[in-house]
Amino acid sequence: MITEEDDPLLGTQLGSFRLVRRLGRGGMGTVYLGEHVSIGSRMAVKVLHEHLAAYPELVQRFHAEARAVNLIGHENIVSIFDLNAAPPRPYLIMEYLEGVPLSSMVGVPVRAEVWIPILAQACEALYAAHQRGIVHRDLKPDNIFLVQRAKGAPPFVKVLDFGIAKLIDGAGPQTQAGIIVGTPEYMSPEQSRSQRLDGRADVYSLGVIAYQLATGQLPFTEEGTAAQLVAHQTLPPPPPRSIFAGVSPPVEAVILRSLAKALTDRYENALALKAALEGALAAELSGGPFPEPPPPPAPVVAPPPVAPPPAPPVAAPSFPVAAPAPPVSAPVHAPPPVPGAGRDTPSRRHARPVELPARVVLRPGAPPERMVCSDIARGGLFLRTQGELPQLFSRVQVTLELARGPLTSTCEVVRLVTPEQARLWGMAPGFGVQFLEAPPDFKAAVAQLLKGGTGNTPLAVTGQAGDAEASSLLEGYRANLQKDHYSLLTLPQDSSFEAVRARVRVALAELEGLRGRPLSNAQRSLLESVLTRVRDAGETLANVPRRAMYDALLGNFRGVESCLSAGLTVTQMESLRRDFLVRRPNAAGTARVHILTGNAFEKNGQLARAVEAYERGLAVDPLDLALLQRYRALRRALAQRAPP
């Protein structure tokens, strides 16, 4: 394989763009970061592999990709701006995306509320393609790209690589004999049999991706292309809940229907799958019955664009299942009701003022921040803070620090009170949250506080003696419950991503297996807290950019090295470091002292002491790429000096 150092195209110019860095390499071509030589704008340049450029039918696929993408014209599909099909190296000019592929999330089970909104966007893009008569034919996690458009915003999906897309009317590129078109692990039965395709082939591929995200593994684990194709054609997939018990029945039902062998048994189109996924998620979050998906919309030649929903008013953001915002005629000085105070009685009078210290994790992988809980209600609470406010509708972890010990619940942010609003309402700025996954002990403490108690009375065991085997397992986690993710999972801080994913799979399997055992209430409460922490640890440490930021905040530069080995790009690292330095504004200056010390030792030939100084600098500023590269080079030089 050609390494980046040996790549002859790096530094060359194609059209108006100089190729400055390789972004990725696929079966048909290599994608580079291109900079316009005169105005400096950045684009992605996809260059057909040299050994394929001599085949007219493969060059035709480049034409087909540009044609298909521009024919669809959907915001969730990567844009292609120019094409040059002339020899010797045909290339495409595409929009440059900052983010990560969906494949960065696979390997461990992902919560449905995380992956379903992602696939819902992919469904919208594919429905637009299918309405134009175009089937993607190669959907897989690598071809679904997650773009972070704003800090804290949910990922925005871009579907990539329509290079083998086929027009349903047969006008698309034909498959050359001997070349497998598509990826066997995600290929529908009819595609592997070379039968006529429609949009339901892509629905099947989305079902495979959904299965992989929900369970942490593919539906068929047979090795080899032929075995995979036969499995998709003939074998029923194992029910997702048999692989990972955390998959809810509604979500499982949608996944299995999308993986039906017969076309008529699958969802009719991608929008029907989207509606079913969102209905299953709503049923899972509410615990209510699973609603039947609405009938699929009648196909139209060119559906009109859907106008985006109106943004919630800045002055009084609200959430439909929480306390409603005050009416427009309400006095401007009246503070908003406490979110979650009860869906039937949303008034503030049902909340009790308190002064409780709390620790809040505003985003996965971020360190906990100390705040004050000033109001508590049956379904939520209000947290005072002078710092950064989270995103509306984002999920946070709230730990109440009671005398009996910390109690943690996952919550959803349902109201923001900015400093400007706080001044108008005569209250402290902060945000309200609604409880989502409150363990029994947490609920009991809230009930005691609402009755005027302290919340420190443990939940009664109600006659259960508990389970000795479960107690032994849970106690192993209890000691590390408030520590970092690596300590919780008993992993070294430089663990590979494969080791992390394997450990999370084992931990989730053994913990989910405890649900059916005769646990005491205290054990069940601890189990839910541990499961929440393990899932958070898995979602953080198995995601390359997220883990890099987490490692940086820990001062764990060896973990950052693992992220670089796993594919963290220079652009991603530079972006992460900018965010890191906003949070740790003194890090660069402190690290600079250690760097200068290391430079002095290095000039004097004291390489071992220079390495130690650089390590101290990296512990302060782990995302300093230049320092990390210098440190690694010096470490290699030391290793070469060592006697054999």
C-alpha positions in Angstrom: 0.0 0.0 0.0 1.2 3.5 -0.8 1.9 5.4 2.4 1.2 9.1 2.6 4.9 9.8 2.5 5.3 7.9 -0.8 2.2 9.3 -2.5 3.3 10.9 -5.7 0.2 13.1 -6.0 0.7 14.9 -2.8 1.9 18.5 -3.6 0.8 18.2 -7.2 -1.9 20.4 -8.8 -5.1 19.1 -10.4 -7.0 21.9 -12.1 -7.0 24.9 -9.7 -6.4 22.7 -6.6 -3.1 21.6 -5.0 -3.3 18.3 -3.2 -2.0 18.9 0.4 -3.1 15.9 2.4 -4.7 12.5 1.9 -8.0 12.1 3.6 -8.9 8.5 2.7 -8.6 5.7 0.2 -11.3 3.5 -1.2 -11.8 0.8 -3.8 -12.2 3.2 -6.7 -10.2 6.3 -5.7 -8.2 8.3 -3.2 -9.6 11.4 -1.6 -7.3 14.4 -0.9 -7.7 17.7 0.8 -7.2 20.3 -2.0 -6.5 24.0 -1.6 -7.2 26.5 -4.4 -3.9 27.8 -5.5 -5.1 31.5 -5.7 -7.9 32.0 -3.2 -7.0 29.3 -0.7 -10.5 27.7 -0.5 -10.5 24.0 0.5 -12.3 21.2 -1.3 -12.1 17.4 -1.3 -10.6 16.0 -4.5 -11.4 12.4 -5.4 -8.9 10.9 -7.8 -9.6 7.6 -9.7 -6.9 5.0 -9.0 -4.3 5.0 -11.8 -4.8 1.3 -12.5 -8.5 1.8 -13.1 -8.3 4.9 -15.3 -7.8 2.8 -18.4 -11.2 1.2 -18.1 -13.9 3.3 -19.8 -16.7 1.7 -17.7 -15.0 2.7 -14.5 -14.4 6.3 -15.7 -18.2 6.2 -16.6 -18.9 5.6 -12.9 -17.2 8.9 -12.0 -19.5 10.5 -14.5 -22.4 8.6 -12.9 -21.5 9.7 -9.4 -21.4 13.4 -10.3 -24.6 13.1 -12.3 -26.5 11.2 -9.6 -25.5 13.5 -6.8 -26.4 16.7 -8.7 -29.6 15.2 -10.0 -30.8 14.5 -6.4 -29.6 17.8 -4.9 -30.3 17.0 -1.2 -28.6 18.7 1.7 -27.8 15.4 3.4 -25.8 14.2 0.3 -22.3 15.4 -0.3 -22.1 18.0 -3.0 -20.0 17.6 -6.2 -18.9 20.8 -7.9 -16.8 19.8 -10.8 -15.6 16.8 -12.8 -12.6 16.1 -15.0 -12.8 12.7 -16.8 -9.8 13.3 -19.0 -6.8 10.9 -18.8 -4.5 10.2 -17.1 -6.2 10.8 -13.7 -10.0 11.5 -13.7 -11.1 13.4 -10.6 -14.0 15.0 -8.9 -14.1 18.2 -6.9 -16.4 17.8 -3.8 -17.3 19.7 -0.7 -14.8 19.2 2.1 -16.4 17.8 5.3 -15.1 18.2 8.8 -16.3 15.3 11.0 -16.1 11.5 11.3 -17.7 8.6 9.5 -20.5 6.6 11.2 -18.0 3.7 11.3 -16.4 5.5 14.3 -19.4 4.5 16.4 -19.6 0.8 15.5 -18.2 -1.9 17.7 -20.2 -1.4 20.8 -24.0 -1.0 21.3 -25.1 2.6 20.8 -28.2 4.0 22.5 -31.2 4.3 20.2 -31.7 8.0 20.9 -28.2 8.5 19.5 -28.3 6.4 16.3 -31.9 6.7 15.2 -31.8 10.5 14.5 -28.7 9.8 12.4 -30.3 7.1 10.3 -33.5 9.2 10.1 -31.4 11.9 8.2 -29.9 9.2 6.0 -33.5 8.0 5.2 -34.5 11.4 4.0 -31.5 11.7 1.7 -32.1 8.2 0.3 -35.8 8.8 -0.2 -34.9 11.9 -2.3 -32.5 9.7 -4.3 -35.1 7.0 -4.8 -37.6 9.6 -6.0 -35.1 10.5 -8.7 -34.8 6.8 -9.6 -31.4 6.3 -8.1 -30.4 3.5 -5.8 -27.1 3.9 -3.8 -26.2 0.2 -3.7 -23.2 0.6 -1.3 -24.6 1.9 2.0 -22.3 1.2 5.0 -21.1 3.2 8.0 -18.1 4.4 6.1 -20.4 6.1 3.6 -22.5 8.0 6.2 -20.5 11.0 7.4 -21.3 12.9 10.6 -20.6 16.7 10.4 -20.5 18.9 13.5 -22.0 22.1 12.3 -22.0 23.9 15.6 -20.5 23.3 19.0 -22.8 21.0 21.0 -25.2 20.5 18.0 -26.3 17.0 17.0 -24.5 15.5 14.0 -25.6 16.5 10.6 -25.5 13.6 8.1 -23.9 13.5 4.7 -24.3 10.4 2.6 -21.2 9.8 0.5 -20.0 7.7 -2.4 -22.7 7.4 -5.1 -19.9 6.0 -7.3 -21.8 2.7 -7.9 -25.3 4.2 -7.8 -27.6 2.7 -10.3 -30.6 4.3 -12.1 -33.7 2.2 -11.6 -34.5 2.6 -15.3 -31.2 0.8 -16.2 -29.4 3.8 -17.5 -26.8 3.7 -14.8 -23.3 2.2 -15.0 -23.2 -1.5 -15.7 -21.3 -4.0 -13.6 -18.2 -5.4 -15.2 -17.8 -9.1 -15.0 -15.5 -10.1 -12.1 -16.0 -6.9 -10.1 -18.1 -7.2 -7.0 -20.3 -4.1 -6.7 -21.1 -3.2 -3.1 -20.0 -4.4 0.3 -21.2 -8.0 1.0 -21.8 -7.4 4.8 -24.5 -4.8 3.9 -25.8 -6.1 0.6 -29.5 -7.0 0.1 -30.4 -10.5 -1.1 -31.7 -9.2 -4.5 -28.5 -7.2 -5.1 -26.2 -10.2 -4.5 -28.4 -12.2 -7.0 -28.0 -9.4 -9.6 -31.8 -8.9 -9.7 -33.6 -5.7 -10.5 -33.2 -3.2 -7.7 -35.3 -0.4 -6.2 -35.1 1.7 -3.1 -35.8 -1.3 -0.8 -32.3 -2.5 -1.4 -31.0 0.5 0.4 -33.7 0.0 3.1 -32.1 -3.4 3.7 -28.6 -1.9 4.0 -29.9 0.6 6.5 -31.4 -2.3 8.4 -28.0 -3.9 8.6 -26.4 -0.6 9.8 -29.2 -0.2 12.4 -28.6 -3.8 13.6 -24.9 -3.1 13.9 -25.4 0.1 15.9 -28.0 -1.3 18.2 -26.1 -4.5 19.1 -22.4 -3.7 18.4 -22.1 -6.4 15.7 -23.3 -7.3 12.2 -26.3 -9.6 11.8 -24.1 -12.3 10.1 -20.6 -12.9 11.2 -19.6 -15.5 8.6 -16.2 -15.1 7.2 -15.6 -14.6 3.4 -17.6 -12.9 0.7 -19.4 -16.0 -0.5 -20.5 -16.9 3.0 -21.8 -13.4 3.7 -23.8 -13.3 0.5 -25.3 -16.7 1.2 -26.2 -15.7 4.8 -28.0 -12.6 3.6 -29.9 -14.6 1.0 -30.9 -17.6 3.2 -30.4 -17.2 6.9 -32.7 -15.3 9.3 -30.7 -12.7 11.4 -30.5 -13.5 15.1 -33.0 -11.2 17.0 -31.1 -8.1 18.1 -32.2 -8.7 21.7 -30.5 -12.1 21.7 -27.2 -10.2 21.0 -27.7 -7.2 23.3 -30.6 -7.2 25.8 -30.6 -3.4 25.9 -32.4 -3.3 22.5 -36.1 -2.5 23.1 -38.8 -4.6 21.5 -40.1 -1.7 19.3 -36.6 -1.0 17.9 -36.0 -4.7 17.4 -39.3 -5.1 15.4 -38.3 -2.2 13.0 -34.8 -3.6 12.4 -36.1 -7.1 11.7 -38.7 -5.9 9.3 -36.1 -3.8 7.4 -34.0 -7.0 7.1 -36.8 -9.1 5.5 -35.6 -11.3 2.7 -38.7 -10.6 0.6 -39.1 -7.1 -0.8 -42.9 -7.0 0.0 -42.2 -7.7 3.6 -39.8 -4.7 4.0 -40.7 -1.1 4.5 -42.0 0.3 1.2 -39.5 3.2 1.1 -37.0 5.0 3.2 -39.5 7.5 4.6 -41.6 4.7 5.9 -38.5 3.3 7.7 -37.8 6.7 9.1 -41.3 7.0 10.5 -41.0 3.5 12.0 -37.7 4.2 13.6 -38.9 7.5 15.2 -42.1 5.8 16.4 -40.0 3.0 18.0 -37.8 5.5 19.7 -40.8 7.4 21.0 -42.3 4.1 22.3 -38.9 3.2 24.0 -38.5 6.5 25.7 -42.1 6.7 26.9 -42.4 3.0 27.8 -45.7 3.0 26.0 -47.0 0.8 23.2 -45.3 0.6 19.9 -47.3 2.6 17.3 -47.8 1.3 13.9 -45.9 3.5 11.3 -48.0 5.7 9.1 -48.7 4.5 5.6 -45.9 5.3 3.2 -46.4 8.5 1.2 -47.4 8.2 -2.4 -44.4 8.6 -4.7 -44.1 11.8 -6.6 -41.7 12.8 -9.3 -40.1 15.8 -7.5 -41.3 16.3 -3.9 -41.3 19.9 -2.9 -38.7 20.9 -0.2 -39.9 20.6 3.3 -39.7 23.9 5.2 -37.7 23.6 8.4 -39.8 23.8 11.6 -39.8 27.2 13.2 -37.2 27.7 15.9 -38.4 27.9 19.5 -38.7 31.4 20.8 -35.5 32.5 22.4 -37.2 34.3 25.3 -39.1 31.2 26.5 -37.9 27.9 25.1 -40.1 25.0 25.9 -40.4 21.2 25.5 -43.7 19.6 24.7 -43.6 16.9 27.4 -42.3 19.2 30.1 -43.7 22.3 31.7 -45.1 24.7 29.1 -43.6 28.2 28.7 -45.5 31.0 30.3 -48.2 32.6 28.1 -47.3 35.7 26.2 -49.4 37.8 28.6 -47.6 36.6 31.7 -45.7 39.3 33.6 -42.1 39.6 32.3 -40.7 39.3 35.8 -42.3 35.9 36.5 -39.6 33.1 36.3 -40.4 30.0 34.2 -41.8 26.9 35.9 -39.4 24.2 36.9 -39.2 21.7 34.1 -40.5 18.2 34.9 -42.6 19.4 37.8 -45.3 17.1 36.6 -47.0 16.8 33.2 -50.4 17.2 34.8 -49.4 20.1 37.2 -46.6 22.1 35.6 -46.9 25.0 38.0 -43.9 26.2 40.0 -45.8 25.7 43.2 -45.3 22.0 42.9 -41.5 22.4 43.1 -39.6 22.7 46.3 -36.7 25.2 46.7 -33.6 23.5 47.9 -29.8 24.2 48.0 -28.1 21.0 47.0 -24.6 20.7 45.6 -24.5 18.8 42.3 -22.0 17.6 39.7 -23.1 17.8 36.1 -21.5 16.3 33.0 -22.7 18.5 30.1 -21.5 16.3 27.3 -20.0 12.8 26.9 -16.4 12.7 27.9 -16.4 16.2 29.6 -15.3 16.5 33.2 -18.1 17.1 35.8 -18.9 20.7 36.6 -20.0 21.8 40.1 -23.4 23.5 40.2 -26.2 24.1 42.7 -29.6 22.5 42.4 -32.0 25.3 43.6 -35.4 23.7 42.8 -36.5 20.1 42.7 -39.8 18.6 41.4 -41.3 15.2 40.8 -39.9 15.0 37.3 -37.0 17.4 37.1 -34.9 20.1 38.7 -33.2 23.4 38.1 -29.4 23.9 38.1 -27.8 27.3 38.8 -24.7 28.1 36.9 -22.7 31.1 35.9 -20.8 29.0 33.2 -21.7 27.7 29.8 -25.3 26.6 29.3 -25.8 23.2 27.5 -27.7 22.8 24.3 -31.5 22.6 24.5 -32.7 19.0 24.4 -29.2 17.7 25.0 -28.6 14.9 27.5 -26.6 15.5 30.7 -25.7 13.5 33.8 -26.6 15.0 37.1 -25.2 13.7 40.3 -26.7 15.0 43.6 -24.2 15.1 46.4 -26.1 14.0 49.4 -24.8 13.0 52.8 -25.6 9.4 52.1 -23.5 9.5 49.0 -23.8 10.6 45.4 -26.9 9.7 43.3 -26.8 10.0 39.5 -29.5 10.3 36.8 -29.5 10.9 33.1 -31.5 14.0 32.3 -32.7 16.0 29.3 -32.3 19.8 29.1 -35.7 21.3 28.6 -35.3 24.9 29.5 -32.5 27.5 29.4 -32.4 30.7 31.5 -29.7 33.0 30.1 -28.1 35.8 32.3 -30.2 38.3 30.4 -33.5 36.4 31.1 -32.4 35.8 34.7 -32.0 39.6 35.3 -35.5 40.2 33.9 -37.0 37.4 36.0 -35.1 38.2 39.2 -33.5 34.7 39.4 -30.1 33.0 38.9 -29.1 31.9 35.4 -29.1 28.1 34.7 -31.1 25.4 33.1 -33.9 23.0 33.9 -33.7 19.3 33.2 -36.2 16.4 33.1 -35.3 13.0 34.5 -34.9 10.3 31.9 -33.2 7.3 33.4 -33.5 7.9 37.2 -32.5 4.9 39.3 -34.9 3.9 42.1 -32.7 5.4 44.8 -32.6 8.7 43.0 -36.4 8.7 42.6 -36.7 7.9 46.3 -34.4 10.7 47.3 -36.4 13.2 45.2 -39.7 12.0 46.8 -38.1 12.5 50.3 -36.9 16.0 49.4 -40.4 17.0 48.1 -41.8 16.0 51.4 -39.4 18.2 53.3 -36.8 15.5 54.0 -33.1 15.4 53.4 -33.1 12.7 50.8 -30.6 10.7 52.8 -32.8 7.7 53.8 -31.8 4.7 51.7 -34.5 2.9 49.7 -36.0 0.1 51.6 -35.0 -3.4 50.5 -38.6 -4.6 50.7 -37.7 -8.0 52.0 -35.2 -8.9 49.3 -31.9 -10.3 50.4 -30.3 -9.5 47.2 -28.1 -11.7 45.0 -24.6 -12.7 46.2 -23.1 -13.2 42.7 -24.5 -9.9 41.5 -23.2 -8.2 44.6 -19.7 -9.4 43.9 -19.8 -8.1 40.3 -21.4 -4.8 41.2 -19.0 -4.1 44.1 -16.1 -4.4 41.6 -17.6 -1.4 39.7 -18.8 0.6 42.8 -15.2 1.4 43.8 -14.5 3.0 40.4 -18.0 4.5 39.7 -16.9 8.1 40.3 -13.5 7.7 38.6 -12.5 8.1 35.0 -13.7 5.8 32.2 -10.5 3.8 32.1 -10.6 3.0 35.8 -14.3 2.1 35.5 -13.5 -0.4 32.7 -10.2 -1.5 34.3 -8.3 -0.6 31.1 -4.9 1.0 30.6 -5.1 4.5 29.4 -3.3 3.7 26.2 -5.7 0.8 25.3 -6.4 0.2 21.6 -9.9 0.8 20.3 -10.3 -2.9 19.8 -9.5 -3.6 23.4 -11.9 -0.8 24.5 -14.8 -2.2 22.4 -14.2 -5.7 23.5 -14.2 -4.7 27.2 -17.4 -2.6 26.8 -19.1 -5.5 25.1 -18.2 -7.9 27.9 -19.2 -5.4 30.6 -22.6 -4.6 29.1 -23.3 -8.3 28.5 -22.6 -9.3 32.1 -24.4 -6.2 33.5 -27.5 -6.7 31.3 -27.5 -10.3 32.4 -28.1 -9.2 36.0 -31.5 -7.7 35.1 -33.3 -11.0 35.4 -31.7 -12.0 38.8 -33.4 -11.5 42.2 -31.7 -8.2 43.0 -32.5 -6.0 46.0 -33.7 -2.5 45.3 -30.3 -1.2 46.3 -28.6 -3.5 43.9 -31.0 -2.5 41.1 -30.2 1.1 41.7 -26.5 0.5 41.6 -26.9 -1.6 38.5 -28.6 1.2 36.6 -25.9 3.7 37.7 -23.2 1.3 36.6 -24.9 0.7 33.2 -25.3 4.4 32.6 -21.6 4.9 33.3 -20.4 2.0 31.2 -22.5 3.1 28.2 -21.1 6.6 28.5 -17.6 5.2 28.8 -18.1 3.0 25.7 -19.6 5.8 23.6 -16.7 8.1 24.6 -13.7 5.8 24.4 -14.9 4.0 21.2 -15.3 7.3 19.3 -12.0 8.6 18.0 -12.5 12.4 18.3 -14.5 12.2 21.5 -11.9 10.0 23.1 -9.1 12.4 22.0 -10.8 15.3 23.8 -11.5 13.1 26.9 -7.9 12.0 27.0 -6.7 15.6 26.6 -8.8 16.7 29.6 -7.4 13.8 31.6 -3.8 14.8 30.6 -3.5 11.4 29.0 -1.3 12.0 25.9 -0.7 8.2 25.4 -4.5 7.9 24.8 -4.2 10.7 22.2 -1.4 8.7 20.6 -3.9 5.7 20.4 -6.4 8.0 18.7 -3.8 9.1 16.1 -3.0 5.5 15.4 -6.8 4.8 15.0 -7.2 7.6 12.3 -7.5 10.9 14.1 -6.7 13.4 11.4 -4.5 16.5 11.7 -7.5 18.7 11.0 -9.5 17.0 13.7 -6.7 17.3 16.2 -6.2 21.0 15.4 -9.9 21.6 15.9 -10.0 19.7 19.2 -7.0 21.6 20.5 -8.7 24.9 19.8 -11.7 23.8 21.9 -9.3 22.3 24.5 -7.4 25.6 24.9 -10.7 27.5 25.4 -11.4 25.2 28.4 -7.8 25.2 29.6 -6.5 28.7 28.5 -3.2 28.4 30.5 -2.3 25.0 29.1 -0.2 26.2 26.2 1.8 28.6 28.4 2.5 26.0 31.1 3.5 23.4 28.5 5.8 25.9 26.9 8.0 26.0 30.0 8.4 22.2 29.9 9.1 22.4 26.1 11.9 24.9 26.6 13.4 22.8 29.4 13.3 19.8 27.1 14.9 21.7 24.3 17.8 22.7 26.6 18.3 19.0 27.7 18.2 17.9 24.0 20.9 20.4 23.0 23.1 19.1 25.7 22.6 15.5 24.6 20.6 14.6 27.7 17.8 12.8 25.7 16.3 10.9 28.5 15.8 14.0 30.6 14.5 15.8 27.5 11.9 13.0 27.0 10.8 13.5 30.6 10.4 17.2 30.2 8.3 16.7 27.0 6.1 14.2 28.8 5.4 16.8 31.5 4.5 19.3 28.7 2.2 16.7 27.0 0.5 16.0 30.3 -0.5 19.7 30.3 -1.3 20.1 26.6 -1.8 16.6 25.1 -3.1 17.8 21.8 0.0 19.8 20.8 0.8 17.9 17.6 4.2 19.4 17.1 5.3 18.5 20.7 3.9 15.0 20.3 5.8 14.5 17.1 9.0 15.8 18.7 8.5 13.6 21.7 7.9 10.5 19.6 11.0 11.2 17.4 13.2 11.6 20.5 11.8 8.4 22.0 12.7 6.5 18.8 16.2 8.0 18.9 16.6 6.8 22.5 15.5 3.4 21.5 18.1 3.2 18.8 20.8 4.2 21.2 19.8 1.5 23.7 22.2 -1.6 23.7 20.8 -4.7 22.0 
